[in-house]
């Protein structure tokens, strides 16, 4: 990778990390046990453009920066792990592949069920001292809503907006 490409990649990653922090902290509906927001979108774009490790690292960095700059409770590294794994999943499924609603089903099921529903509920159980089954019903509703949003928005934003930006080349 040439120096120009490395610099460009770092600039785009920094921009996407900043957008992720903004979307997560300011454009989300937050309650103590769930967050409905759009911070996943920059992570998906990182995964599409740069692959699993870049997307995982970028989303984990966004999580840590968001907590440091705009804290809304104690920092818990489990959520950063979930963010990292979300980037990994998006990168594995989207990088060098066509991004369609059909190709978005499996990665968004994995993110919604395995990471957001199961893993994040375990983190909340540890943090809040409540049972897994007590937290689960509300979390199921959140995951169903977010699955539908992610399933439609990721292909729509990528195919109708991002790849059509002037001067953009994948």
Backbone bond lengths (Angstrom), bond angles and torsions (degrees), N, CA, C in turn:
res aa  C-N    CA-C-N  psi(-1)  N-CA   C-N-CA  omega(-1)  CA-C   N-CA-C  phi
1 X - - - 1.451 - - 1.527 108.23 -
2 X 1.303 116.33 129.56 1.456 119.68 -179.21 1.518 110.40 -73.90
3 X 1.329 115.23 164.45 1.460 120.93 -179.08 1.528 110.52 -60.51
4 X 1.343 117.21 -39.38 1.467 121.07 178.46 1.518 111.55 -61.85
5 X 1.340 116.65 -43.79 1.461 120.25 179.36 1.523 111.57 -65.85
6 X 1.334 116.82 -38.66 1.463 120.86 178.07 1.520 110.17 -64.65
7 X 1.312 117.08 -44.98 1.467 120.94 178.86 1.514 110.71 -62.65
8 X 1.321 117.00 -44.77 1.461 121.08 179.10 1.526 110.93 -61.53
9 X 1.320 116.65 -43.14 1.464 120.91 179.73 1.527 110.69 -61.90
10 X 1.327 116.88 -44.58 1.467 120.38 -179.62 1.532 111.63 -64.60
11 X 1.322 116.94 -38.60 1.461 120.80 178.49 1.532 110.35 -65.63
12 X 1.323 116.96 -45.87 1.467 120.63 179.60 1.528 110.34 -64.66
13 X 1.327 117.27 -41.99 1.459 120.54 177.96 1.531 110.61 -61.85
14 X 1.323 117.70 -43.96 1.467 120.80 179.24 1.529 110.64 -61.58
15 X 1.317 116.13 -41.36 1.463 120.74 177.76 1.526 110.83 -62.64
16 X 1.332 117.14 -46.30 1.465 120.68 -179.71 1.524 111.76 -66.33
17 X 1.322 117.59 -36.20 1.470 121.01 175.92 1.534 109.58 -63.07
18 X 1.333 116.61 -45.31 1.465 120.25 179.06 1.525 111.07 -61.89
19 X 1.324 116.85 -43.77 1.467 120.91 178.50 1.533 110.21 -62.32
20 X 1.327 116.95 -39.70 1.458 120.76 178.97 1.530 110.98 -62.22
21 X 1.326 116.65 -44.22 1.467 120.44 178.43 1.523 109.99 -60.64
22 X 1.318 116.88 -46.05 1.467 121.18 -178.94 1.531 110.96 -62.91
23 X 1.330 116.58 -47.89 1.460 119.74 -179.16 1.528 111.93 -64.21
24 X 1.329 116.81 -37.39 1.458 120.77 -178.36 1.525 111.54 -73.28
25 X 1.329 116.71 -43.62 1.470 120.15 -173.64 1.527 114.10 -85.25
26 X 1.332 117.68 -30.07 1.461 119.64 -173.27 1.525 114.49 -115.77
27 X 1.305 118.41 -20.11 1.466 121.32 -177.15 1.519 110.55 -117.06
28 X 1.320 116.44 42.54 1.461 122.03 -178.40 1.515 109.91 -132.55
29 X 1.316 115.10 154.10 1.453 121.62 170.85 1.522 105.76 -96.12
30 X 1.318 117.14 117.72 1.461 121.43 -175.15 1.522 111.84 -115.83
31 X 1.324 115.39 133.84 1.459 122.64 168.24 1.522 105.48 -130.91
32 X 1.325 118.17 171.67 1.465 118.28 -179.57 1.530 114.83 -58.76
33 X 1.342 117.78 -27.85 1.467 118.07 -175.74 1.521 114.35 -113.87
34 X 1.337 118.59 -3.36 1.460 117.61 175.93 1.515 111.95 -154.81
35 X 1.325 113.64 155.89 1.460 122.06 177.01 1.526 107.42 -133.98
36 X 1.321 115.31 126.34 1.455 120.68 174.11 1.519 106.27 -112.15
37 X 1.319 116.07 114.93 1.458 119.58 -176.19 1.510 112.21 -157.27
38 X 1.320 114.58 -168.57 1.458 120.91 -173.50 1.523 113.27 -121.35
39 X 1.323 118.04 16.70 1.459 121.94 178.99 1.521 113.37 -63.29
40 X 1.326 117.06 -17.75 1.466 121.10 178.60 1.528 112.12 -68.19
41 X 1.330 117.26 -26.66 1.467 120.71 -172.63 1.531 112.53 -62.38
42 X 1.342 119.66 -50.02 1.469 118.42 176.39 1.528 112.67 -61.16
43 X 1.328 116.89 -33.61 1.466 120.17 177.64 1.517 110.59 -64.11
44 X 1.320 116.70 -43.26 1.465 120.30 177.95 1.532 110.30 -62.55
45 X 1.326 117.16 -40.70 1.467 120.52 178.46 1.530 110.48 -63.82
46 X 1.345 116.97 -40.59 1.474 119.93 175.36 1.524 110.27 -59.17
47 X 1.324 116.53 -44.37 1.457 120.93 -179.59 1.515 112.30 -63.74
48 X 1.330 116.57 -41.95 1.461 121.13 179.12 1.524 109.97 -63.51
49 X 1.320 116.30 -46.10 1.461 120.76 -173.79 1.531 113.81 -77.88
50 X 1.331 117.27 -41.75 1.466 119.97 -167.39 1.520 116.07 -123.35
51 X 1.307 118.54 -5.01 1.456 120.08 175.73 1.517 114.11 95.00
52 X 1.339 115.25 -178.52 1.465 121.10 -169.78 1.525 115.76 -66.00
53 X 1.315 118.79 -44.37 1.462 118.99 -175.59 1.525 112.08 -69.34
54 X 1.313 116.61 -41.52 1.464 119.85 178.14 1.525 110.25 -64.77
55 X 1.322 117.45 -43.80 1.460 120.94 -179.60 1.528 110.79 -66.04
56 X 1.328 116.85 -43.35 1.462 120.25 178.39 1.515 111.82 -61.62
57 X 1.321 116.13 -47.98 1.464 120.31 179.08 1.526 110.80 -63.42
58 X 1.324 116.88 -43.43 1.459 120.64 -178.94 1.512 112.83 -61.98
59 X 1.329 116.81 -44.14 1.464 119.77 -178.35 1.531 110.91 -71.90
60 X 1.328 117.16 -34.30 1.472 120.20 175.62 1.534 110.27 -66.01
61 X 1.332 116.96 -42.40 1.465 120.92 177.35 1.527 109.92 -62.44
62 X 1.328 117.12 -42.25 1.467 121.00 178.04 1.530 110.74 -60.28
63 X 1.330 116.97 -40.25 1.456 120.79 179.09 1.526 111.26 -63.71
64 X 1.314 116.90 -47.26 1.468 121.30 -179.22 1.528 110.69 -65.32
65 X 1.337 116.88 -46.82 1.467 119.64 178.79 1.521 111.68 -61.48
66 X 1.320 116.66 -42.17 1.458 120.37 178.55 1.517 111.92 -59.86
67 X 1.318 117.19 -41.31 1.472 120.69 178.25 1.525 111.59 -69.59
68 X 1.328 117.24 -36.73 1.461 119.58 -179.19 1.528 112.13 -72.31
69 X 1.322 116.68 -40.84 1.466 120.88 -175.59 1.525 111.62 -83.58
70 X 1.319 117.07 -40.41 1.471 122.73 -176.95 1.523 109.59 -129.28
71 X 1.327 118.27 70.25 1.471 119.34 -176.87 1.529 111.38 -68.15
72 X 1.310 115.28 142.12 1.468 120.65 173.70 1.523 109.51 -134.35
73 X 1.297 115.32 44.51 1.451 122.55 -177.56 1.519 109.07 136.96
74 X 1.305 115.93 -176.96 1.460 120.88 179.65 1.532 110.21 -72.20
75 X 1.318 115.87 145.61 1.466 120.45 176.66 1.526 108.62 -70.95
76 X 1.314 116.01 136.45 1.457 121.57 176.60 1.523 107.89 -132.06
77 X 1.335 118.33 118.67 1.468 121.15 -174.62 1.523 114.54 -65.60
78 X 1.313 118.17 -17.72 1.466 120.42 178.01 1.522 111.81 -60.15
79 X 1.333 116.79 -39.34 1.463 119.56 179.22 1.526 111.72 -68.76
80 X 1.332 116.17 -31.59 1.464 119.62 175.25 1.525 109.91 -67.87
81 X 1.316 117.31 -38.25 1.471 120.86 175.25 1.528 110.24 -61.96
82 X 1.325 117.06 -43.73 1.463 120.32 177.13 1.524 110.61 -60.20
83 X 1.327 117.04 -43.07 1.470 120.72 178.62 1.530 110.18 -60.92
84 X 1.328 117.22 -45.90 1.464 121.56 178.82 1.530 110.61 -58.88
85 X 1.312 116.55 -47.13 1.471 120.89 -179.28 1.527 111.75 -66.11
86 X 1.326 117.23 -33.59 1.470 120.67 176.04 1.524 109.89 -61.79
87 X 1.327 116.69 -45.70 1.463 120.29 176.94 1.518 112.19 -61.63
88 X 1.319 116.59 -39.90 1.466 121.24 177.89 1.532 109.95 -60.29
89 X 1.327 116.42 -47.63 1.472 120.62 -178.91 1.531 110.16 -61.83
90 X 1.329 116.83 -48.88 1.472 119.11 179.81 1.522 111.04 -60.00
91 X 1.317 117.21 -43.10 1.460 120.30 179.75 1.513 113.15 -64.70
92 X 1.331 116.76 -41.47 1.467 120.41 -179.90 1.524 112.13 -63.50
93 X 1.317 116.65 -39.44 1.458 119.87 -174.92 1.528 114.05 -90.14
94 X 1.329 118.30 -29.30 1.462 120.30 -173.47 1.522 114.60 -100.34
95 X 1.334 117.84 -31.79 1.470 120.38 -174.97 1.533 110.57 -62.66
96 X 1.315 115.56 128.98 1.471 123.77 -179.47 1.536 112.91 61.76
97 X 1.315 116.97 24.74 1.462 121.65 176.78 1.526 109.37 -129.38
98 X 1.311 115.36 156.95 1.452 120.07 175.65 1.534 108.50 -70.04
99 X 1.323 116.12 138.00 1.460 121.02 -178.13 1.527 108.37 -102.96
100 X 1.333 115.24 104.77 1.464 122.31 179.57 1.527 108.32 -130.21
101 X 1.308 115.41 170.65 1.471 118.45 176.05 1.523 109.56 -61.50
102 X 1.325 117.17 -41.62 1.472 120.88 179.91 1.537 111.29 -62.14
103 X 1.346 116.77 -43.22 1.470 119.14 -179.29 1.526 111.84 -75.54
104 X 1.329 117.53 -9.07 1.465 121.37 179.77 1.526 113.19 -91.49
105 X 1.314 117.28 -11.45 1.466 119.80 -175.60 1.525 111.68 -61.92
106 X 1.328 118.33 -54.95 1.465 120.82 -175.19 1.533 112.92 -64.81
107 X 1.342 119.87 -49.96 1.469 116.75 -179.85 1.528 112.74 -61.53
108 X 1.326 116.82 -36.83 1.464 118.43 -179.66 1.525 112.36 -74.26
109 X 1.326 117.70 -28.84 1.466 119.64 172.03 1.522 110.90 -65.82
110 X 1.328 116.47 -43.63 1.464 120.62 178.90 1.530 110.32 -62.06
111 X 1.332 116.20 -48.06 1.468 119.98 -179.68 1.530 109.71 -63.08
112 X 1.318 117.76 -46.61 1.466 121.06 -175.75 1.526 112.94 -67.97
113 X 1.337 116.68 -46.93 1.468 119.53 -174.23 1.531 112.16 -85.23
114 X 1.325 117.13 -55.83 1.468 120.28 -173.68 1.527 111.60 -72.31
115 X 1.335 116.60 -47.89 1.463 119.12 -173.86 1.526 112.55 -85.79
116 X 1.327 117.26 -54.86 1.465 119.13 -174.78 1.525 113.24 -76.98
117 X 1.313 117.26 -42.77 1.465 118.94 -177.40 1.530 111.51 -77.73
118 X 1.297 117.56 -54.59 1.471 120.13 -174.33 1.527 111.81 -80.51
119 X 1.327 117.15 -58.69 1.462 119.79 -173.87 1.529 112.13 -65.05
120 X 1.338 117.81 -48.36 1.466 119.37 179.83 1.520 112.20 -64.70
121 X 1.322 118.00 -32.80 1.466 120.12 176.72 1.525 110.21 -67.01
122 X 1.317 117.70 -36.14 1.472 120.81 175.00 1.524 109.52 -63.17
123 X 1.341 117.14 -43.43 1.475 119.80 179.42 1.531 110.22 -62.14
124 X 1.325 117.05 -43.11 1.466 120.54 179.05 1.528 111.42 -65.68
125 X 1.319 116.45 -36.66 1.454 121.26 177.46 1.535 109.59 -60.50
126 X 1.331 116.19 -44.41 1.467 121.05 178.66 1.526 110.30 -64.36
127 X 1.324 116.94 -45.71 1.460 121.15 -177.00 1.523 113.50 -69.04
128 X 1.317 116.83 -41.91 1.459 120.84 -171.73 1.529 113.63 -96.44
129 X 1.306 116.61 -12.05 1.457 119.50 179.89 1.522 113.39 71.34
130 X 1.322 117.22 18.24 1.462 121.26 177.47 1.522 109.43 -101.28
131 X 1.304 115.98 158.57 1.454 121.11 179.85 1.519 112.41 -71.54
132 X 1.319 114.41 151.90 1.470 121.94 179.64 1.516 110.59 -55.94
133 X 1.335 116.62 -45.97 1.461 121.52 -175.03 1.529 112.06 -71.30
134 X 1.321 117.11 -23.05 1.467 120.84 176.70 1.526 109.97 -71.97
135 X 1.318 116.50 -40.50 1.466 121.74 -178.01 1.532 112.56 -78.41
136 X 1.303 116.58 -25.76 1.463 121.33 -169.35 1.540 115.91 -60.52
137 X 1.324 121.25 -44.56 1.476 119.01 -175.47 1.536 113.58 -57.17
138 X 1.316 117.69 -45.94 1.466 120.39 178.77 1.521 110.80 -65.28
139 X 1.307 116.44 -38.38 1.459 121.62 -178.67 1.532 110.85 -67.85
140 X 1.333 117.79 -34.05 1.466 121.09 177.81 1.525 109.62 -62.23
141 X 1.318 116.83 -45.43 1.465 120.60 178.98 1.522 110.16 -59.94
142 X 1.309 117.16 -45.69 1.468 121.82 179.27 1.527 110.43 -59.97
143 X 1.307 117.40 -44.36 1.465 120.93 -177.33 1.529 112.13 -68.46
144 X 1.303 117.65 -35.76 1.467 120.51 176.96 1.523 109.81 -65.28
145 X 1.328 116.66 -45.21 1.466 121.31 178.94 1.530 110.18 -62.76
146 X 1.327 116.73 -47.50 1.467 120.26 -177.79 1.524 111.72 -67.40
147 X 1.322 118.18 -35.40 1.461 120.34 177.08 1.519 110.15 -58.62
148 X 1.323 116.39 -47.57 1.468 120.57 -179.54 1.528 110.98 -62.87
149 X 1.314 116.85 -43.34 1.471 120.86 179.62 1.527 110.49 -62.88
150 X 1.328 117.18 -47.50 1.467 121.27 -178.94 1.524 111.55 -65.42
151 X 1.308 116.59 -40.60 1.459 121.88 -178.57 1.525 111.18 -58.48
152 X 1.310 117.16 -39.06 1.459 121.20 -178.44 1.531 111.92 -88.31
153 X 1.337 117.25 -43.99 1.466 120.18 -172.28 1.527 114.48 -69.93
154 X 1.314 118.39 -40.02 1.471 119.25 -176.32 1.534 111.01 -60.25
155 X 1.336 119.78 -53.76 1.469 118.02 178.12 1.532 112.80 -64.94
156 X 1.317 116.82 -37.40 1.466 120.27 -178.12 1.526 111.32 -63.93
157 X 1.313 116.81 -51.21 1.467 120.57 -178.45 1.525 110.47 -65.11
158 X 1.317 117.77 -43.17 1.461 120.35 -178.76 1.531 111.48 -64.28
159 X 1.320 116.49 -50.87 1.463 120.77 -172.99 1.521 114.37 -79.37
160 X 1.307 117.94 -28.65 1.467 120.29 -176.48 1.517 113.45 -101.58
161 X 1.338 117.94 -16.36 1.455 119.44 -175.12 1.525 112.48 -123.73
162 X 1.314 117.26 -60.81 1.462 121.03 -170.42 1.522 112.41 -64.12
163 X 1.324 118.66 -51.88 1.469 118.75 -175.37 1.519 112.85 -71.96
164 X 1.319 117.27 -7.75 1.465 120.87 177.71 1.524 112.80 -98.45
165 X 1.321 117.42 2.25 1.466 119.65 178.87 1.528 110.38 -64.27
166 X 1.323 117.12 140.61 1.478 119.50 178.42 1.525 111.08 -59.56
167 X 1.301 115.91 135.05 1.462 121.35 178.40 1.516 114.36 77.26
168 X 1.343 117.60 2.09 1.440 120.19 -179.71 1.514 110.03 -81.92
169 X 1.316 115.03 132.34 1.464 120.11 172.14 1.513 106.67 -139.42
170 X 1.292 115.16 132.12 1.469 119.30 -177.05 1.500 110.50 -80.44
